Amino acid sequence: MSEPSRIAATFAELKSQHRMAFMPFVTAGDPDVGTTLALIRELSSRGVDLIEVGFPYSDPIADGPVIQASYTRALGYGLRVSDIFTGIASLTGKDNPSLPDQAASSVPPLVAMVSYAIVFRTGEETFVQQARDAGFAGLIVPDLPGDEAVDFATLVKSHGLDLVPLIAPTTPPERVERILQVAGGFIYCISVAGTTGVRDQLPDELLQQLKWLKSKTSLPLAVGFGISKPEHVETLRGLADGAIVGSAIVRQIETISNGSATKEDVLAQVGDFAARMVTTTRLPGK
């Protein structure tokens, strides 16, 4: 029997602790790779469970204006895919084969959010190998339909990574069941139809979909798009296994680029926010 993936092992451990996962999103290269690595270190030190790393792309399909702007900034600074892999490898210790486990143990599983256009341009086999070698634990490819990703999912799994699918409230049930057949790690449940961004409350339709998904798969369910405060996590308690926060953090990082705050202050503020969200994921009475 094969060993569980890093993502699966993380969710299993959290379940044993009666906790939900907290997964922040960061944009690689905004304002530079060094800051991204410092941000991941800060988040790791605050006890986050997984980290989603966005690969900037000129035409993202699901990201709201805050994350789109961060992608534009990173690309404007001349960011390359190879820069991301090199930076992540230095963070996880994969650039130093003599110390592969020591560095990786201090960083939670990293999940790449990447457009299939980038994967295709690099070459599927090459990209997946580079992601694995850099220390990524999984991939989210939002513009590759999950029910059409059988071959790519097989390739990803063969390299020990998970291909995490996105399921929206508007995804038809029959299509969801096809997506679940190729899913790995966890299911990224989009809270609302549309793009990412901060919202005041989560829709009732999401809660009903989570209940239905629980009856269809044993994979953990993590909710993203619009999660930005502890009250949202409270709403998900008992229905979802994780919460993903993106725009609320990326907006704070933007203040480094525009010069309205120092890097040190912003990293501390993001760290404090992450710590509060991590505390919220602990289930009460356990």
N, C-alpha and C positions, 0 to 999 in steps of 0.2 A: 504494500500500500504506500502510495507516494506521500511525502511530507506535505502538510498544508502550506499554502502560500503565506507570505508575510502578512498580507492583508487579512486572510482568513484567520490566521493565528491571532492577530490583533483583535478582531471582533470577537473571537472565542474567549479571549482573556477578559475583554470588557464585559461580556455577558456573564462570566463567572463572578465579576465584581459588581453586577447589577448597575452597570453604567452604560450610557450612550456614548458614542464616539463624537468627538469634536474635531472637525476637519476644516481648517482655514485654507483659503485660496490665496496664492501670491502670483503676481506676474513676473516672470523671469526677465531680468534686465531693466527693470524700472526702479530707479533711474540708471542702475548699472548692475552687473552681475555680482559685484562685491557686496552691494547693499542687499541684494536678494539672498545671498548666502548668510549675511548677518541676520536678516529677518528670519530665515529658517532656523538658525541657531537660537534666536530669541524665543521663537514659538516653541521649539523643542524643549527649551529649558522651562517653559511654563506648563508643560505637561500635555500638549495637544497630542492627539492619537494618530492622525494621519495628516499629510499636507498635500494639497493639490497645487501643482506647478503649471501655470499657463504658459504655453509657447506662443509668443506674439505672432499674429497673422493679420495681414492687411484687410481681410474680408471675413471677420468672424460671423457665424450665423446665429448665435444664441446669446451673445454677450451684450449687456446694456451699455449705455454711454460711458459709465465710469471705467469699466474694464476695457472697452474699445479705446478710450483715450490713453489708457496705460499702455496698450499694445502699440498705439501710434507713437507714443513717446519712445518706447524701447526700440522700435524699428528705426526711428529717426536718429537714435544714438548709434545706429550701425550694428545692432545685435545680430548674431548669426546662431543657427542651431548648434553648431559645434561649440560655441561659447557656453551655451547652457550645459551641454554634456560635460565639458571640461570642468566647469564650475561645480556641478553636482558631484562629479567623481572626486574632486578634491574635498568635498564636504563629507562624503560617505566613506572616504578612504580607499575607494576603488582605484585611485591613481597610484596607490602604494600597496601592491599585492602582499607585502610582508605584514601589513596591519589591516586586513580587510574587515575584521569583525569589530575591532575596538572603536573605530570611528562610526561605523554603521549603527552600533548599539545606542549611540547617543542621538540618533536621528530617527524619527518614526517613519513608517512606510511612506514613500513619495509616489504620487500618482500624477502622471503627465496628462494635462488637458491639451490635446494637439489636433489641429485640423488634418484631415486625411490628405489634403493637398500637400502638406509638408511631408507626410509619410510617403506619399507617392513619389514626390520629387526626389526624396532621399533614396527611395527603394524600400519596399516593405521589410525584406530580410535585414538590410543594413540598418534601418532605423530601429527595429526591435532589438537587434544585437547591441547597438549603441546605447539604447535606453537601459538594457539589462546591465551592460558593462559599466554604465555610469552609476548604477545603484537604484534605479527606479523599480518599484514593485508592481506597477500596473499602468495601464493606459486608458484614457477616455478619449474617444474619437467622435465628437458630436455630429460631424457631417458624414459619417459612415453608418447607414441604417443598420441597426442591430440585427434585424432579421435577414440581412444580406451579407453578414460578416462571418459566415461559417469558416471559410478558408483562412481569413486573417485571424480569427479567434484561435484556430488550431495552431497557427504559426506563433502567436503570442504565448499560448500555453506551453508550447514546446520549448520556449526559452525561460520558463519558470515565472512568467508574469501573468497578471490577470487583465482581461479586457472587460472593462466596466461599462455597461450600456446605460443610456439615458432613457427614461420612460416618462412621458408627459401625461397630463390629465386627459389630453385628447387622443392618446394612442389607443386604437381599437383593441378590445380584449383578445381577439384572435391573433393580432400582431404581437401583443405583449407575450403571449405564450410562445411564439416563435423566437422572440428576443431572449426569453429566459433560457432557451436551449443552448445558447452560446455564451451566456453571461458568466463572469467570474468575479470573485472578490466581494462585490456588493452591487446593489442596484442603485443608481443615481436617480432619485425620484424628483422630477421637476415640480415645484410647488404650484406653479401657475403656467398657463399658456403664455408665451411671449419671451422676453429677454430677461437676463439677470438684472438685479437691482434691489435696493432696499424698499420694503413695503411695510405698511402698518400692521397687517394681519394676514393670516394664512386662510385660504378658502376652505369651506366645508367639503368641497368636492375632493380635495386632497386627502382629507382624513378618511373619507369613504374609500378612496382608491387604495390607501395604505392597508386598510382592513382586508380588502379584496386580494391585494398582492401577498399578504401574509398567508392566505389560504392556497397560494399558487407556487410559492417558492420558499426554500429554507435559507436562501441568501439574505444577508442583512440588507435593510432598507435605509438609505441615507438621503435626507431631503436637502435640496439646495434651491437657489433662486429666491431671493427675498428674505432669507434668514439673516437677522441682524441684531437681535437682542434676546435676553434670557426669556422673555415672555413667549417668544416663538418656540423655544425649546420646550417650555412647559406644555404648550399646546400639543407637541409631538410625543410627549411622554407616554410610554406604553404602546405606541403605534409604530414609531420609527426607531432604528438602531443607531442613527447618527444624524448630525446636523452639519451642514456645509455653509461656511460664511465667506463671501467673496468681496462684494462691492464695499461693505463697511470697512474692510481693512485696506483695500486698494485706494480708497478715497483718502485715508490717512497718509499713505505712502506718497500720494500726489503732492502733499505739502512740502516734501523734501525737494521735489523737482521745481516747484514754483518759488522756493526760497522763503516760504512763510514759517518754516519750522526747521530745526536742526535734525540731522539724522539720529543723533543720540536720543533726543526727546521723543521723536516719533516712534522709534523702536521700543522705547519704554512704554509709551502709551498703548501701542499695539499689544505689547506683552501683557499689560494690565488688563486690557479688554479680553484677550485670549484666556487669561487666568480666571476671569469672572465667568466666561462661557464654559470653561472646563468644569468649574464648580457646579454650574447649573446642570451639567449632564449627569451628575450623580443622582441616581434614583432615590427618592425619599424613603425613609423607614427601613433601609437595608443596611 
